[in-house]
Amino acid sequence: MWTRQPRRPGLMACGVEELRRRRREREAALRKARREQQLVSKRLLREDDPEEAGGESSAAVLGEAKVQEFLRLAQRGTEEKEREKALVSLRRGLQHPETQQIFIRLEGSMRTLVGLLTSNRALLQLEAARCLHELSHSEQSVVAEACLPATSYLLTYLSGHSSDFIELCLYTLGNLIVESEVVRQQLLPQGIVSALAACIQSPHVAVLEALGYALSQLLQAKEAPEKIIPSILDSLLPQHMLRLMQPGPKLNPGVAVEFAWCLHYIICSQVNNALLITHGALSTLGLLLLDLAGAVQKTEEAGLELLACPVLRCLSNLLTEVAVEAVGGQMQLKDERIVAALFILFQFFLQKQPSLLPEGLWLLNNLTANSPTLCTSLLSLDLIEPLLQLLPLSNVVSVLRRVQLTAGSCGQDPCFPAC
């Protein structure tokens, strides 16, 4: 279940799965930086060209005359191949912030690009979408807001038939959502939540992973607890998210990581955690924790901690809910296997990811706080000695809990150790 997925045919040695692995590593670092420095994280797809995907770009900065020329050729070229080539050149130029600024200042440039995006030529549509994707990755909010006329079309294309095109639209929307409140204000009334809810039933793993990213970006908006999360909880998204996190042969680690973080942001908002518990969140997360403990015993593959981190946080937060006992959720986690699984993960964290040890200890604290059964299991499973070895971290756990109690919104990440 934890083995790497096969690569798509036709790609070079630096295939899609390898590129996604690199992206996940970068995203883990960005999540840590975002918590510490309030940075915005974005993702960039350049999988059509392995050199570009690795961050190497030989394209030069384009001047205004060149941008105008490529737009004119793309719009009025005599042959489709010529039009497509012009858009490819423009896209490569848009990898540079200087070209992005020239592009958005040029009158009619975005209107032309949107016209190509909505044309009936599939290859031109795809290249126009890639140009927008490059713009969406800009660090300047003014560039994101310049893409506003295209967002409603990107949203419409989520109901299309090409999984690659849907994936590209989702990552582009995710980049734009996190950058601009203006973009979110336009997309919410246009039904972005229902569009994402439709995407989550896709059979394509790449689409689901991109959906998880876009949704996590939306959930981190400062207005999410009041304006976004209630709509998400009223949709079928939470049930489908939990379904995709169910352990089993169909579980995809990349998809599970994305939706585990989504669940984490929803839980931190404290809008209606009782609803998640009634949907079986505790049971799903508990089984996933057991599965992770089994996986770390069988493989040395890095990356399991990327899923362990949000799973531990989700469980710890849910166990603080008064409603847990009222809906019988506490009973689902009284199995002493949960405690045994935690100590297996402790051993793994000691070797591979020490920063996650406080997360696990925080969960152990919440598990045993009101459960004599689980407290007794520490004795029956002979876990007192390994627990004493972790005693120096008790101070960190206390701080962790205080930070959690004072964190006010899902945009804040209440647990500071980074995955």
C-alpha positions as CSV (number, residue, x, y, z in Angstrom):
1,M,0.0,0.0,0.0
2,W,2.9,2.4,0.7
3,T,4.8,1.5,-2.4
4,R,5.3,4.2,-5.1
5,Q,2.7,4.5,-7.8
6,P,3.7,3.6,-11.3
7,R,4.8,6.4,-13.5
8,R,2.7,7.7,-16.4
9,P,3.9,6.2,-19.7
10,G,5.9,8.5,-22.0
11,L,7.7,10.5,-19.4
12,M,11.4,10.4,-18.9
13,A,13.2,9.1,-15.8
14,C,12.3,12.2,-14.0
15,G,8.6,11.2,-14.1
16,V,5.4,12.5,-12.5
17,E,5.7,10.6,-9.3
18,E,9.3,11.8,-8.8
19,L,8.2,15.4,-9.4
20,R,5.3,15.0,-7.0
21,R,7.7,13.6,-4.4
22,R,9.9,16.7,-4.8
23,R,6.8,19.0,-4.5
24,R,5.7,17.2,-1.3
25,E,9.2,17.8,0.2
26,R,9.1,21.4,-0.8
27,E,5.6,21.7,0.6
28,A,6.6,20.3,3.9
29,A,9.3,22.9,4.2
30,L,6.9,25.6,3.1
31,R,4.3,24.6,5.7
32,K,7.0,24.9,8.4
33,A,8.1,28.3,7.0
34,R,4.5,29.5,6.7
35,R,3.9,28.7,10.4
36,E,7.1,30.5,11.4
37,Q,7.1,33.4,9.0
38,Q,3.5,33.7,7.7
39,L,4.6,32.8,4.2
40,V,2.2,31.8,1.4
41,S,2.9,28.4,-0.2
42,K,2.1,27.7,-3.8
43,R,2.7,24.9,-6.2
44,L,4.0,24.9,-9.8
45,L,3.3,22.2,-12.4
46,R,5.9,22.0,-15.2
47,E,5.7,18.3,-15.8
48,D,5.7,18.5,-19.5
49,D,9.3,19.6,-19.5
50,P,11.6,17.7,-17.0
51,E,14.2,20.5,-17.1
52,E,11.5,23.1,-16.3
53,A,10.1,20.9,-13.6
54,G,13.4,20.9,-11.8
55,G,13.4,24.6,-11.7
56,E,15.8,25.2,-14.6
57,S,14.6,27.6,-17.2
58,S,16.6,28.7,-20.2
59,A,13.9,31.2,-21.4
60,A,14.9,34.8,-21.3
61,V,12.9,37.7,-19.9
62,L,10.5,39.0,-22.5
63,G,10.2,42.7,-23.3
64,E,6.9,44.4,-24.1
65,A,7.4,44.0,-27.9
66,K,8.0,40.2,-27.6
67,V,5.0,39.7,-25.4
68,Q,2.8,41.6,-27.9
69,E,4.3,39.6,-30.8
70,F,3.6,36.2,-29.1
71,L,0.1,37.2,-28.1
72,R,-0.6,38.4,-31.7
73,L,0.8,35.1,-33.2
74,A,-1.2,33.0,-30.7
75,Q,-4.4,34.9,-31.5
76,R,-4.0,35.3,-35.3
77,G,-1.3,32.9,-36.5
78,T,-2.0,31.2,-39.8
79,E,-1.4,27.7,-38.5
80,E,-2.3,26.1,-35.2
81,K,1.2,24.8,-34.6
82,E,2.5,28.4,-35.0
83,R,-0.1,29.7,-32.5
84,E,0.8,26.9,-30.0
85,K,4.5,27.6,-30.3
86,A,3.9,31.3,-29.6
87,L,2.0,30.4,-26.4
88,V,4.8,28.1,-25.3
89,S,7.3,30.9,-25.7
90,L,5.1,33.2,-23.8
91,R,4.6,30.7,-21.0
92,R,8.4,30.2,-20.6
93,G,8.8,34.0,-20.5
94,L,6.2,34.2,-17.8
95,Q,8.4,32.2,-15.5
96,H,10.2,35.5,-14.9
97,P,8.6,38.1,-12.5
98,E,9.7,40.9,-14.9
99,T,7.8,39.4,-17.8
100,Q,4.7,38.9,-15.6
101,Q,4.7,42.5,-14.7
102,I,5.0,43.6,-18.3
103,F,2.2,41.1,-19.3
104,I,-0.4,42.4,-16.7
105,R,0.4,46.0,-17.6
106,L,-0.1,45.5,-21.3
107,E,-3.6,46.5,-22.3
108,G,-5.7,43.6,-23.6
109,S,-3.2,40.9,-22.7
110,M,-5.4,39.1,-20.2
111,R,-8.4,39.4,-22.4
112,T,-6.5,37.8,-25.2
113,L,-5.3,35.0,-23.0
114,V,-8.8,34.3,-21.7
115,G,-10.0,34.2,-25.3
116,L,-7.5,31.5,-26.0
117,L,-8.4,29.7,-22.9
118,T,-12.0,29.6,-24.0
119,S,-11.3,28.7,-27.7
120,N,-12.3,25.4,-29.2
121,R,-8.7,24.3,-29.8
122,A,-7.6,21.9,-27.1
123,L,-3.9,22.5,-27.5
124,L,-4.3,26.3,-27.4
125,Q,-6.6,26.0,-24.4
126,L,-4.0,23.9,-22.6
127,E,-1.1,26.3,-23.3
128,A,-3.3,29.3,-22.3
129,A,-4.1,27.5,-19.0
130,R,-0.3,26.9,-18.5
131,C,0.3,30.6,-19.0
132,L,-2.2,31.4,-16.3
133,H,-0.6,28.8,-14.1
134,E,2.7,30.5,-14.4
135,L,1.0,33.8,-13.5
136,S,-0.7,32.2,-10.5
137,H,2.6,31.3,-9.0
138,S,3.7,34.9,-8.8
139,E,4.6,36.3,-5.4
140,Q,2.9,39.6,-6.3
141,S,-0.8,39.8,-5.3
142,V,-1.4,42.3,-8.1
143,V,-0.6,39.5,-10.6
144,A,-3.1,37.1,-9.0
145,E,-5.8,39.7,-9.1
146,A,-5.0,40.4,-12.8
147,C,-6.0,36.7,-13.4
148,L,-9.5,37.4,-12.0
149,P,-11.3,37.4,-15.4
150,A,-10.0,33.8,-16.0
151,T,-11.1,32.3,-12.6
152,S,-14.7,31.6,-13.5
153,Y,-13.6,29.7,-16.6
154,L,-11.1,27.7,-14.6
155,L,-13.9,26.8,-12.2
156,T,-16.2,25.8,-15.1
157,Y,-13.5,23.5,-16.6
158,L,-13.4,21.5,-13.3
159,S,-16.4,19.6,-14.7
160,G,-14.5,18.7,-17.9
161,H,-13.3,15.3,-19.1
162,S,-9.5,15.7,-19.3
163,S,-7.9,14.8,-15.9
164,D,-4.7,16.6,-16.8
165,F,-6.5,19.8,-17.6
166,I,-8.6,19.6,-14.4
167,E,-5.5,19.0,-12.4
168,L,-3.9,22.1,-13.9
169,C,-7.0,24.2,-13.2
170,L,-7.1,23.0,-9.6
171,Y,-3.5,23.9,-8.9
172,T,-3.9,27.3,-10.6
173,L,-7.1,28.1,-8.6
174,G,-5.3,26.9,-5.4
175,N,-2.5,29.3,-6.0
176,L,-4.8,32.2,-6.7
177,I,-7.1,31.5,-3.8
178,V,-4.4,31.7,-1.2
179,E,-3.0,34.9,-2.6
180,S,-6.1,37.1,-3.1
181,E,-9.2,37.7,-1.0
182,V,-10.7,39.4,-4.1
183,V,-10.4,36.1,-6.0
184,R,-12.0,34.2,-3.1
185,Q,-14.9,36.7,-3.0
186,Q,-15.6,36.1,-6.6
187,L,-15.3,32.3,-6.5
188,L,-17.4,31.6,-3.4
189,P,-20.7,32.9,-4.9
190,Q,-19.9,31.2,-8.2
191,G,-20.0,27.8,-6.4
192,I,-16.4,26.8,-5.8
193,V,-17.3,24.6,-2.9
194,S,-19.9,22.6,-5.0
195,A,-17.4,22.4,-7.8
196,L,-14.7,20.9,-5.5
197,A,-17.3,18.5,-4.1
198,A,-18.0,17.2,-7.6
199,C,-14.2,16.8,-8.2
200,I,-13.7,14.7,-5.2
201,Q,-15.6,11.8,-6.9
202,S,-13.0,11.7,-9.6
203,P,-11.3,8.3,-10.1
204,H,-8.0,10.0,-11.0
205,V,-5.4,10.2,-8.2
206,A,-3.7,13.3,-9.7
207,V,-7.0,15.1,-9.7
208,L,-7.7,14.2,-6.1
209,E,-4.3,15.3,-4.9
210,A,-4.7,18.6,-6.7
211,L,-8.1,19.0,-5.2
212,G,-6.7,18.4,-1.7
213,Y,-4.2,21.2,-2.3
214,A,-6.8,23.7,-3.6
215,L,-9.1,22.9,-0.8
216,S,-6.4,23.3,1.9
217,Q,-5.5,26.7,0.4
218,L,-9.2,27.7,0.7
219,L,-9.4,26.5,4.2
220,Q,-6.5,28.6,5.3
221,A,-8.2,31.9,4.4
222,K,-8.7,34.2,7.3
223,E,-12.4,34.3,6.6
224,A,-12.7,30.5,6.4
225,P,-14.4,29.9,9.8
226,E,-17.2,32.3,9.1
227,K,-17.7,32.1,5.3
228,I,-16.2,28.9,3.9
229,I,-16.0,26.0,6.4
230,P,-19.8,26.0,7.2
231,S,-20.5,25.5,3.5
232,I,-17.9,22.7,3.3
233,L,-19.4,21.0,6.3
234,D,-22.9,21.2,4.7
235,S,-21.5,19.5,1.5
236,L,-20.5,15.9,1.0
237,L,-16.8,16.9,1.1
238,P,-16.1,15.8,4.7
239,Q,-17.6,12.3,4.1
240,H,-15.6,11.8,0.9
241,M,-12.4,13.1,2.5
242,L,-12.8,10.5,5.3
243,R,-13.5,7.8,2.7
244,L,-10.3,8.7,0.9
245,M,-8.4,8.4,4.2
246,Q,-9.7,4.9,5.0
247,P,-6.8,2.4,5.3
248,G,-6.8,-0.3,2.7
249,P,-5.3,-1.3,-0.7
250,K,-6.9,1.7,-2.4
251,L,-5.4,4.3,0.0
252,N,-3.0,6.7,-1.8
253,P,-0.5,8.3,0.5
254,G,-0.3,11.6,-1.5
255,V,-4.1,12.0,-1.5
256,A,-4.4,11.1,2.2
257,V,-1.7,13.7,3.2
258,E,-3.6,16.5,1.4
259,F,-7.0,15.6,2.9
260,A,-5.5,15.0,6.3
261,W,-4.3,18.6,6.3
262,C,-7.7,19.8,5.0
263,L,-9.3,18.0,8.0
264,H,-6.8,19.6,10.3
265,Y,-7.7,23.1,9.2
266,I,-11.4,22.3,9.5
267,I,-11.0,20.9,13.0
268,C,-8.9,23.9,14.1
269,S,-11.7,26.2,13.1
270,Q,-13.9,24.5,15.8
271,V,-17.0,25.3,13.6
272,N,-18.7,21.9,14.1
273,N,-16.3,19.2,15.1
274,A,-19.2,17.2,16.5
275,L,-20.4,16.7,13.0
276,L,-17.0,15.3,11.9
277,I,-17.1,12.9,14.9
278,T,-20.6,11.7,13.8
279,H,-19.2,11.1,10.3
280,G,-16.6,8.7,11.8
281,A,-13.6,11.0,11.9
282,L,-12.2,9.5,15.1
283,S,-12.6,5.9,13.8
284,T,-11.0,6.7,10.5
285,L,-8.1,8.5,12.0
286,G,-7.6,5.9,14.6
287,L,-7.4,3.1,12.0
288,L,-5.1,5.3,9.9
289,L,-2.8,5.6,12.9
290,L,-2.7,1.9,13.3
291,D,-2.0,1.5,9.6
292,L,0.9,4.0,9.8
293,A,2.4,2.1,12.8
294,G,2.3,-1.1,10.7
295,A,3.8,0.7,7.7
296,V,6.8,2.1,9.5
297,Q,7.7,-1.4,10.7
298,K,7.8,-2.7,7.2
299,T,9.4,0.1,5.2
300,E,12.2,2.6,5.4
301,E,10.6,4.8,2.8
302,A,10.6,8.4,3.7
303,G,7.4,10.4,3.6
304,L,5.3,8.5,6.1
305,E,5.8,11.3,8.6
306,L,4.0,13.7,6.2
307,L,0.8,11.8,6.9
308,A,1.6,11.1,10.5
309,C,1.8,14.8,11.4
310,P,-1.7,15.9,10.4
311,V,-3.3,12.6,11.6
312,L,-1.8,13.1,15.1
313,R,-3.0,16.7,15.2
314,C,-6.5,15.9,14.0
315,L,-6.9,13.2,16.7
316,S,-5.4,15.3,19.4
317,N,-7.8,18.2,18.6
318,L,-10.9,16.0,18.3
319,L,-10.2,14.4,21.6
320,T,-10.4,17.8,23.3
321,E,-14.1,18.2,22.2
322,V,-16.7,17.9,24.9
323,A,-18.9,16.3,22.3
324,V,-16.7,13.3,21.8
325,E,-18.2,11.3,24.6
326,A,-21.7,12.5,23.8
327,V,-21.6,10.9,20.4
328,G,-19.7,7.8,21.6
329,G,-16.5,8.8,19.8
330,Q,-14.3,8.2,22.8
331,M,-15.2,4.6,22.8
332,Q,-13.7,4.1,19.4
333,L,-10.3,5.0,20.7
334,K,-10.2,2.9,23.9
335,D,-8.5,0.0,22.1
336,E,-5.0,-0.4,23.7
337,R,-3.7,-1.0,20.1
338,I,-3.8,2.8,19.7
339,V,-1.3,3.2,22.5
340,A,0.9,0.5,21.2
341,A,0.8,2.1,17.7
342,L,1.8,5.4,19.2
343,F,4.9,3.9,20.8
344,I,5.9,2.3,17.5
345,L,5.6,5.7,15.9
346,F,7.7,7.3,18.8
347,Q,10.5,4.9,17.9
348,F,10.2,5.8,14.3
349,F,10.2,9.6,15.0
350,L,13.3,9.3,17.2
351,Q,15.2,8.0,14.2
352,K,13.6,9.9,11.4
353,Q,11.6,12.9,12.6
354,P,12.3,14.0,16.2
355,S,10.2,17.1,15.8
356,L,7.1,15.0,15.7
357,L,7.6,13.4,19.1
358,P,5.8,16.2,20.9
359,E,2.8,15.7,18.6
360,G,2.6,12.1,19.6
361,L,3.0,12.8,23.3
362,W,0.3,15.4,23.1
363,L,-2.0,12.8,21.6
364,L,-1.0,10.3,24.3
365,N,-1.9,12.9,26.9
366,N,-5.4,13.5,25.4
367,L,-6.0,9.7,25.0
368,T,-5.2,8.9,28.6
369,A,-6.7,12.0,30.2
370,N,-10.1,10.5,30.8
371,S,-9.4,6.9,30.2
372,P,-8.3,4.6,33.0
373,T,-8.3,1.7,30.5
374,L,-5.7,3.3,28.4
375,C,-3.7,4.4,31.4
376,T,-3.6,0.8,32.6
377,S,-2.5,-0.3,29.1
378,L,0.8,1.6,29.7
379,L,1.5,-0.9,32.5
380,S,0.1,-4.0,30.8
381,L,2.1,-3.3,27.6
382,D,5.2,-2.5,29.6
383,L,5.5,1.0,28.2
384,I,6.6,2.9,31.3
385,E,10.3,2.7,30.6
386,P,10.1,3.9,27.0
387,L,7.7,6.7,28.2
388,L,10.3,7.8,30.8
389,Q,12.9,8.1,28.0
390,L,10.6,10.8,26.5
391,L,10.2,12.7,29.7
392,P,12.6,15.6,28.6
393,L,9.9,16.5,26.0
394,S,7.1,17.1,28.6
395,N,7.9,20.8,28.7
396,V,7.4,21.0,24.9
397,V,4.0,19.3,25.2
398,S,2.8,21.7,27.8
399,V,3.7,24.6,25.5
400,L,2.1,22.8,22.6
401,R,-1.2,22.5,24.5
402,R,-1.1,26.2,25.6
403,V,-0.5,27.2,22.0
404,Q,-3.4,25.0,20.9
405,L,-5.8,26.5,23.4
406,T,-5.0,30.1,22.4
407,A,-5.0,29.5,18.6
408,G,-8.0,31.3,17.2
409,S,-8.5,30.3,13.6
410,C,-7.9,27.6,11.1
411,G,-5.5,30.0,9.3
412,Q,-3.2,29.6,12.3
413,D,-1.4,26.3,12.7
414,P,-1.7,25.6,16.5
415,C,0.9,22.9,16.6
416,F,4.3,24.3,16.0
417,P,6.6,21.3,15.3
418,A,6.9,20.9,11.6
419,C,6.5,17.8,9.5
